[in-house]
Amino acid sequence: MTRFKANKPDWKPLKQRASDAQCADFMWMYQDGAVHFCKHIITRRYLMLDDQGNCLGRVEGELRKVDFEPEYLRVTGKE
C-alpha cells in the first residue's frame, strides 16, 4: 500500500500561509503522509507543508520544520 495521496488537491496548508495570488504560482502535486508537495510553476522547486501549514525543508538530509518566509523566497526564486 502506498503512502501517496494524489486523487484530490488539498490547498488548505498553502492557503493558511499564502495569499490567493501567491497560491496561483503553485501546482499541488501530491501528498506523502501528512506532507503536501506544491511545485512552483516557474522555478519548479517544491514547497513542502504539513497538514497544519508548517513549512518543511531538507536539513542535513531530513525533513524538518523551517521558517516559512525564507523557504518561500527560496522556492519562488525571490531570495
PyMOL commands that place a pseudoatom at each C-alpha (Angstrom):
pseudoatom trace, name=CA, resn=MET, resi=1, chain=A, elem=C, hetatm=0, pos=[0.000, 0.000, 0.000]
pseudoatom trace, name=CA, resn=THR, resi=2, chain=A, elem=C, hetatm=0, pos=[1.325, 3.423, -0.949]
pseudoatom trace, name=CA, resn=ARG, resi=3, chain=A, elem=C, hetatm=0, pos=[1.534, 6.471, 1.304]
pseudoatom trace, name=CA, resn=PHE, resi=4, chain=A, elem=C, hetatm=0, pos=[0.929, 8.862, -1.577]
pseudoatom trace, name=CA, resn=LYS, resi=5, chain=A, elem=C, hetatm=0, pos=[-2.425, 10.547, -1.982]
pseudoatom trace, name=CA, resn=ALA, resi=6, chain=A, elem=C, hetatm=0, pos=[-2.858, 12.138, -5.379]
pseudoatom trace, name=CA, resn=ASN, resi=7, chain=A, elem=C, hetatm=0, pos=[-6.564, 11.918, -6.005]
pseudoatom trace, name=CA, resn=LYS, resi=8, chain=A, elem=C, hetatm=0, pos=[-7.635, 15.437, -4.923]
pseudoatom trace, name=CA, resn=PRO, resi=9, chain=A, elem=C, hetatm=0, pos=[-5.506, 18.533, -4.435]
pseudoatom trace, name=CA, resn=ASP, resi=10, chain=A, elem=C, hetatm=0, pos=[-5.600, 19.832, -0.872]
pseudoatom trace, name=CA, resn=TRP, resi=11, chain=A, elem=C, hetatm=0, pos=[-4.799, 23.545, -0.908]
pseudoatom trace, name=CA, resn=LYS, resi=12, chain=A, elem=C, hetatm=0, pos=[-5.601, 24.165, 2.779]
pseudoatom trace, name=CA, resn=PRO, resi=13, chain=A, elem=C, hetatm=0, pos=[-1.989, 24.037, 4.061]
pseudoatom trace, name=CA, resn=LEU, resi=14, chain=A, elem=C, hetatm=0, pos=[-0.744, 26.500, 1.428]
pseudoatom trace, name=CA, resn=LYS, resi=15, chain=A, elem=C, hetatm=0, pos=[-3.759, 28.797, 1.804]
pseudoatom trace, name=CA, resn=GLN, resi=16, chain=A, elem=C, hetatm=0, pos=[-3.018, 29.025, 5.531]
pseudoatom trace, name=CA, resn=ARG, resi=17, chain=A, elem=C, hetatm=0, pos=[0.362, 30.597, 4.696]
pseudoatom trace, name=CA, resn=ALA, resi=18, chain=A, elem=C, hetatm=0, pos=[-0.027, 32.371, 1.346]
pseudoatom trace, name=CA, resn=SER, resi=19, chain=A, elem=C, hetatm=0, pos=[-2.442, 34.700, -0.416]
pseudoatom trace, name=CA, resn=ASP, resi=20, chain=A, elem=C, hetatm=0, pos=[-4.601, 33.515, -3.315]
pseudoatom trace, name=CA, resn=ALA, resi=21, chain=A, elem=C, hetatm=0, pos=[-2.265, 35.336, -5.713]
pseudoatom trace, name=CA, resn=GLN, resi=22, chain=A, elem=C, hetatm=0, pos=[0.748, 33.528, -4.242]
pseudoatom trace, name=CA, resn=CYS, resi=23, chain=A, elem=C, hetatm=0, pos=[-1.074, 30.179, -4.348]
pseudoatom trace, name=CA, resn=ALA, resi=24, chain=A, elem=C, hetatm=0, pos=[-1.729, 30.726, -8.068]
pseudoatom trace, name=CA, resn=ASP, resi=25, chain=A, elem=C, hetatm=0, pos=[2.029, 30.370, -8.667]
pseudoatom trace, name=CA, resn=PHE, resi=26, chain=A, elem=C, hetatm=0, pos=[1.980, 26.750, -7.439]
pseudoatom trace, name=CA, resn=MET, resi=27, chain=A, elem=C, hetatm=0, pos=[0.760, 23.376, -8.588]
pseudoatom trace, name=CA, resn=TRP, resi=28, chain=A, elem=C, hetatm=0, pos=[-0.362, 20.975, -5.884]
pseudoatom trace, name=CA, resn=MET, resi=29, chain=A, elem=C, hetatm=0, pos=[1.495, 17.794, -6.837]
pseudoatom trace, name=CA, resn=TYR, resi=30, chain=A, elem=C, hetatm=0, pos=[0.865, 15.127, -4.213]
pseudoatom trace, name=CA, resn=GLN, resi=31, chain=A, elem=C, hetatm=0, pos=[0.708, 14.252, -0.545]
pseudoatom trace, name=CA, resn=ASP, resi=32, chain=A, elem=C, hetatm=0, pos=[3.047, 11.825, 1.210]
pseudoatom trace, name=CA, resn=GLY, resi=33, chain=A, elem=C, hetatm=0, pos=[1.674, 11.085, 4.649]
pseudoatom trace, name=CA, resn=ALA, resi=34, chain=A, elem=C, hetatm=0, pos=[0.993, 14.489, 6.199]
pseudoatom trace, name=CA, resn=VAL, resi=35, chain=A, elem=C, hetatm=0, pos=[3.340, 16.358, 3.822]
pseudoatom trace, name=CA, resn=HIS, resi=36, chain=A, elem=C, hetatm=0, pos=[1.910, 18.271, 0.856]
pseudoatom trace, name=CA, resn=PHE, resi=37, chain=A, elem=C, hetatm=0, pos=[4.217, 18.919, -2.094]
pseudoatom trace, name=CA, resn=CYS, resi=38, chain=A, elem=C, hetatm=0, pos=[3.495, 22.088, -4.064]
pseudoatom trace, name=CA, resn=LYS, resi=39, chain=A, elem=C, hetatm=0, pos=[5.652, 22.894, -7.093]
pseudoatom trace, name=CA, resn=HIS, resi=40, chain=A, elem=C, hetatm=0, pos=[6.357, 26.484, -8.135]
pseudoatom trace, name=CA, resn=ILE, resi=41, chain=A, elem=C, hetatm=0, pos=[5.338, 26.958, -11.776]
pseudoatom trace, name=CA, resn=ILE, resi=42, chain=A, elem=C, hetatm=0, pos=[8.462, 28.904, -12.777]
pseudoatom trace, name=CA, resn=THR, resi=43, chain=A, elem=C, hetatm=0, pos=[11.333, 27.634, -10.621]
pseudoatom trace, name=CA, resn=ARG, resi=44, chain=A, elem=C, hetatm=0, pos=[9.977, 24.040, -10.445]
pseudoatom trace, name=CA, resn=ARG, resi=45, chain=A, elem=C, hetatm=0, pos=[11.098, 23.927, -6.805]
pseudoatom trace, name=CA, resn=TYR, resi=46, chain=A, elem=C, hetatm=0, pos=[8.934, 22.292, -4.161]
pseudoatom trace, name=CA, resn=LEU, resi=47, chain=A, elem=C, hetatm=0, pos=[7.354, 23.976, -1.165]
pseudoatom trace, name=CA, resn=MET, resi=48, chain=A, elem=C, hetatm=0, pos=[6.552, 21.335, 1.430]
pseudoatom trace, name=CA, resn=LEU, resi=49, chain=A, elem=C, hetatm=0, pos=[3.886, 21.909, 4.055]
pseudoatom trace, name=CA, resn=ASP, resi=50, chain=A, elem=C, hetatm=0, pos=[2.320, 19.642, 6.638]
pseudoatom trace, name=CA, resn=ASP, resi=51, chain=A, elem=C, hetatm=0, pos=[-1.421, 19.393, 7.340]
pseudoatom trace, name=CA, resn=GLN, resi=52, chain=A, elem=C, hetatm=0, pos=[-1.182, 22.252, 9.875]
pseudoatom trace, name=CA, resn=GLY, resi=53, chain=A, elem=C, hetatm=0, pos=[0.560, 24.594, 7.403]
pseudoatom trace, name=CA, resn=ASN, resi=54, chain=A, elem=C, hetatm=0, pos=[4.030, 24.226, 8.925]
pseudoatom trace, name=CA, resn=CYS, resi=55, chain=A, elem=C, hetatm=0, pos=[6.762, 24.627, 6.355]
pseudoatom trace, name=CA, resn=LEU, resi=56, chain=A, elem=C, hetatm=0, pos=[9.252, 21.802, 5.934]
pseudoatom trace, name=CA, resn=GLY, resi=57, chain=A, elem=C, hetatm=0, pos=[12.682, 21.772, 4.372]
pseudoatom trace, name=CA, resn=ARG, resi=58, chain=A, elem=C, hetatm=0, pos=[15.622, 19.432, 3.969]
pseudoatom trace, name=CA, resn=VAL, resi=59, chain=A, elem=C, hetatm=0, pos=[18.128, 19.961, 6.770]
pseudoatom trace, name=CA, resn=GLU, resi=60, chain=A, elem=C, hetatm=0, pos=[21.069, 17.561, 6.852]
pseudoatom trace, name=CA, resn=GLY, resi=61, chain=A, elem=C, hetatm=0, pos=[19.120, 15.136, 4.664]
pseudoatom trace, name=CA, resn=GLU, resi=62, chain=A, elem=C, hetatm=0, pos=[15.998, 15.092, 6.849]
pseudoatom trace, name=CA, resn=LEU, resi=63, chain=A, elem=C, hetatm=0, pos=[12.683, 16.901, 6.622]
pseudoatom trace, name=CA, resn=ARG, resi=64, chain=A, elem=C, hetatm=0, pos=[12.443, 19.411, 9.451]
pseudoatom trace, name=CA, resn=LYS, resi=65, chain=A, elem=C, hetatm=0, pos=[10.293, 22.421, 10.260]
pseudoatom trace, name=CA, resn=VAL, resi=66, chain=A, elem=C, hetatm=0, pos=[11.763, 25.597, 8.797]
pseudoatom trace, name=CA, resn=ASP, resi=67, chain=A, elem=C, hetatm=0, pos=[10.661, 29.223, 8.753]
pseudoatom trace, name=CA, resn=PHE, resi=68, chain=A, elem=C, hetatm=0, pos=[8.085, 29.809, 6.028]
pseudoatom trace, name=CA, resn=GLU, resi=69, chain=A, elem=C, hetatm=0, pos=[9.262, 33.186, 4.703]
pseudoatom trace, name=CA, resn=PRO, resi=70, chain=A, elem=C, hetatm=0, pos=[12.882, 32.273, 3.799]
pseudoatom trace, name=CA, resn=GLU, resi=71, chain=A, elem=C, hetatm=0, pos=[11.771, 28.928, 2.355]
pseudoatom trace, name=CA, resn=TYR, resi=72, chain=A, elem=C, hetatm=0, pos=[9.018, 30.589, 0.310]
pseudoatom trace, name=CA, resn=LEU, resi=73, chain=A, elem=C, hetatm=0, pos=[11.535, 33.116, -1.035]
pseudoatom trace, name=CA, resn=ARG, resi=74, chain=A, elem=C, hetatm=0, pos=[13.989, 30.318, -1.920]
pseudoatom trace, name=CA, resn=VAL, resi=75, chain=A, elem=C, hetatm=0, pos=[11.319, 28.265, -3.689]
pseudoatom trace, name=CA, resn=THR, resi=76, chain=A, elem=C, hetatm=0, pos=[9.985, 31.240, -5.656]
pseudoatom trace, name=CA, resn=GLY, resi=77, chain=A, elem=C, hetatm=0, pos=[13.477, 32.464, -6.599]
pseudoatom trace, name=CA, resn=LYS, resi=78, chain=A, elem=C, hetatm=0, pos=[12.950, 35.797, -4.831]
pseudoatom trace, name=CA, resn=GLU, resi=79, chain=A, elem=C, hetatm=0, pos=[15.697, 35.307, -2.239]
for i in range(1, 79): cmd.bond("trace and resi %d" % i, "trace and resi %d" % (i + 1))
show_as sticks, trace
zoom trace
